[in-house]
Amino acid sequence: MGFIDDLFQKKEDERYKIPVEKDFKKNFDAIKEILTNCDDIIYRDFNVGQDQKMRFAIIYAEGLADKNLINEHILQNLMILSRMANMNIETLKQKIYEVIKDGTVAVTDLREIEDVNVAVDVILSGETILILDKWDKVLMIATRGWPMRSVSEPSTETVIRGPSEGFTETLRVNTALVRRRIRDPRLKIKQFQIGRRSKTDVAVLFIDEIANNNVLRMVKERLDKIDIDAILESGYVEQLIEDNWRSPFPQIQNTQRPDAVAAALYEGRIGIIVDNTPFALLVPSTVVSLLQSPEDYYERFFISSAVRVLRFIAMALALTFPSLYIATTSFHPGMLPTDLALYVAGTRMKVPFPAFIEAFLMEAALELLREAGIRLPVPIGSTIGIVGGLVLGQAAVQAGIVSPLMVIVVALTAMATYAAPSYSLAASFRLLRFILMALAAFLGLYGIIIGLFVLLFHMCTLKSFGVPYLSPFAAAEMTLGDFKDVFLRVPLHMMRKRPSYLHRSDNDRLSKKTADIFSWEGDRNEQK
Amino acid sequence: MNRNNDQISSAQLAFTLAITMIGIGILSMPRTLVEKVGPDALFVVLGGIVIVVVLAFIISKLVTKFPKEGIVEFGNTLLGKFLGTVMALGLFAHFIFFTAIEVRMFGEIIKTYLLLHTPLEVLMISYLLTVVVVVRGGIEPFARMSQILFPIILISSAMAILPMIGELDFTHFLPVFRTPVLDLVKALPLMIFSFLGLELILLFSAFVKDTKNIAKNVMFSAGFTGLIYFVTVAVTIARFGLVETTHMIWPGLEIYKTIDIPGAFIENIQIYVLASWILSVLMTTVGVYYGASLTLSRIIKSPEQGFLAVLMLPVIYYLALMPDGLLQTLEFMDLFSNYLGTLYLVLVPIVLLGMSLFIKKKGGSKSE
């Protein structure tokens, strides 16, 4: 436990501290001065008590704080109900603050604050500050509540089988969605703020004893080093903590699905949730983890394994198919059976461009189509798809600008690309495809091999938070167990251990007792 | 989860050695063997395997005596500063020549089989640049790549052999032991030189975490490579017969031309095997090139191994362009393996091991 406490200990605020003073007016003015010209801040001062001698004030940001809550549970209690309090005047005078704190304000979360700057921060996060007369503290009352998008199905990573909840833009809702899936006190959620001006809340989620301490330390250290004015989306954090910025590959997985985050945490990985975005980050990530979909584990293993294999083939196609087409047509027609080679040559006869230009044009058109489709509203987007895909393709073939085979190649490649569960990985493959196409145009098959060789080398050097990107391939000590969840997804009862490349202390996933129920013949051996 | 880029396991060492040993030689090996000993080629292969496994044992014994040290360091302790440096410089030259020959041969083969109209220079430069990129990455990525690529190359080549099984005719080996024994022995060095690359243990052992497993893994690696050679020679001769084998420059590649899978989508298997062979030769060259840059950086005690590798590129390119044609390249290759190969694969390890045993014995009394 000491490790986590050490790692996440609060640092002293380096700003100049403005202490809260006993004088009501001074405190009120100090806050008002800092927040000058902020017209969305509401100041409300009022008198309290039977003789109306106590001067109180509440300050909150309109729109961020829950107005109903303030009205009904703070103002009403303080202004009206407090008069009915039947209390000894003497004790009341001595203990006025305790009474208010413990007996009057009917809100769940209260905190005393001694620094005006902190008070301002708190106001801007949506809490309400209550200033009491002649007290050297101000009271923070938790009133966060702004209009937010409700939990809905994520727009990416849709599954057929599995929960259709997705993250929203509110951090607290997101952590709750994860907590609902992990009712273990060892699920730790450590929260801090990043961004000098934006002060964005960032939560680090991990399961103690399963998560690797080295990775955890690396996450915390890298997050601590971020000194930026604003974090608008988790992409900012991703780019500022990733291992290698020059790599085309995403080294951090992002997901909109709480079940994906929970599953990753159970594997011993670490989740980073950033306020104001529905995309959570998962570290460390490997290329295999980026090719997995949560659904793989929900479906039965035959289907999931087959889909996995299909996905790996799709990735290979997405990366190399157009370049292979270029290499075969322009350098090695002998690779194909004679009939097919003749047919390919026949279709290409009227095409005025070399294969590379042809392929490049079509691929570029496809990328254009994709980009245009995303920007447009959904109904028009599908129109663009029809116009671009069908009409343009058909017309280009009829005009003899591209060969029909090329259209097939491009269409197949596009389909293969979108079979990737991770959009960012697919995007990097799309980019690398063009490089391989250029290499194929210059050096044929040899060029493709050179390209893939250098690519493999790059992936071998890549690490994500100390974990090799190509794990579990090519680990110094390979274990067969890690391959149960790569190309295939073996039945759950055979996956008794967590993946070993993360080196965590608690490694048992499934108990031997449960695993033993399943016999190799396929029946359950239950004694009754 | 090592952060330093300089630790591999002994299993990884075995992979890097195997993939380095299998390179150019395997393609011409059936021809050279049949030219010398006719149908008894397989016995020479077996004899070669035995000798090389013993050599592997000797070299690993030597390097396990000096854990975390490469040959440049323990050469200095054993031979003295001057002789050690001369030996290391020779090793450097050995690797440089080795790389140059690999590059040239690769260019020739690609020009013959894959890119008929592309100038040799373009092929060689693109090849060298690719290799340098990987060499600069250091030992860990290289070891990981061997680990990934070795099974891929092995499985794809083995799969390509399967359809041939029906057409193999093992009577080609039949008049057994008609060759004079002396000829068999004379052919042995030829076989041993197919295992060039093994001498890289002398350098790579410095990176190995579990030193005590080196001998086991390296011997296995040499033996397994020998098995691959054995299968290649057997299949090639059984497929072509003795006369035909001697008429081809690279019979190890030509056999894949003869494969015909009825009803398959792919007609020309050879090109796919060639693709996996390119990967194998790339890895060989990376290993040897890396050996050269590593030796140099150790001699001049500079940590800039990657930068030295870049500096060496023009030299290697120039050396690779020296032979006038394929035949002369083959002659150079013979010369090279006869002298430098013998020296560093056989003589140096044995002498050094002998000296280390000698010094160990005297060491007790001499440690003043």
Interface residues (C-beta under 8 A of the other chain):
Chain A: N214 F331 H332 G334 M335 L336 P337 T338 L340 L443 G444 L445 Y446 G447 I449 I450 F453 V454 L456 F457 C460 T461 G466 V467 P468 L470 F473 A474 A476 E477 M478 H503
Chain B: M1 N2 R3 Q7 I8 S9 A11 Q12 I110 L114 L115 T118 V122 L123 S126 Y127 T130 V133 V134 G137 E140 P141 A143 R144 M145 Q147 I148 L149 K209 A264 F265 I266 E267 N268 I271 Y272 L274 A275 I278 L279 L282
